[in-house]
């Protein structure tokens, strides 16, 4: 559930450079996964190169690495390429987020 405590945790991880939270957050996510039958490929969503430069790390790649380690599933960090630079989605509603991500 995305409440006050989890919102704080996510924002500190994402924008506060608290990369040490990746392990904890990945364990929380893995605990909610259904059983993974067969082989799975874990692919994080890439950041646009400017956002990566600003932030200094890709939080989804950190989470994916920890999730792959915890589940024993394969990880492919460079499977996707983000070509479109999208605005920050923070504070946007569902409709505005969909419009920003269209295309």
N, C-alpha and C positions, 0 to 999 in steps of 0.2 A: 504494500500500500504506500502511496506517495503522500505522506502527511508531513507535519512540521519537522520531525526528526529526520526522516529520510530525505526530505528536501535539503536540509542543512548538510547532510552527509554527501549527497550528490553534488551540490554546489561547491562544497569544499574540495571534493575530488576533482571536479571538472575545471573550476576557475581558481581555486586556492592553492594549486600546486601540491596538494596532499596526495601524491601518487602512492604513498604507503597504504592508502585505503583500498587499493585495487584488490588485494587478497581477501579482505573482509567482505567487500561488496560482491566479489565473484562467488565466495562461499554462500552468501545469502541468495544469490541468483541460482546457483547449482541446486540448492536445497528445494527450490520451487520447480525445477525441471521434471518433466515426466521421465520415466525410464527411457534411455536412449538405446533402442534396439539397432543392431548392426553398426556400420561405420558412418560417422557423421563428419562433416567438414565445417569447422568453425571459421567464419570470415567476418572480421570487423569492418565497420563502415569507415572509410577513410575521411580525413579532413581535407579541405582544400589547402593547397600549399601555403597560402597566406595565413589561414587560421592556425595551421600547424606551426608556422614560424612564430606567430603571436603567442600561442599557448606553450609551445616548447615540447609538447608530447600529444599523442593521440590516446585519449582516455579509453576509447573502445578497443584499441589494440592492446592496451594494458589489461583490460578486463578479459578479452578473448584469450590472451596468453594464460591467465590464471584459470579460466574456465577449461581450457584445453588440458592443462596440467591436472586439474581436479577430476576431470572425466575420462582422461586417457584418449580423447578424440584428437583427430588431426587439426592443425591450425594452418591457415594460409593467409598471411597478413597482407600480401600484395595482390590478391585476386581481383580487387576492384580499384578503379581510378575515379576520383571525383574531379570532374571537369568544370562544373558550374560553381561559382562562388555565390553562396546564399547568405542572406543577412542573418544576424543572430535571431533565433526563434524565441528567446526568453521574453516572457510577458505577452506573447501572442496567443490568441485563441485558436481552436482547431481549424476554423475556416481560413484564417490568415496564414497559419502554418502550411496548410495544403496549397495555398496560392503561392507562397514563397518557394515551395519545393516542386511546383509543377514544372514538367519538362526535364 
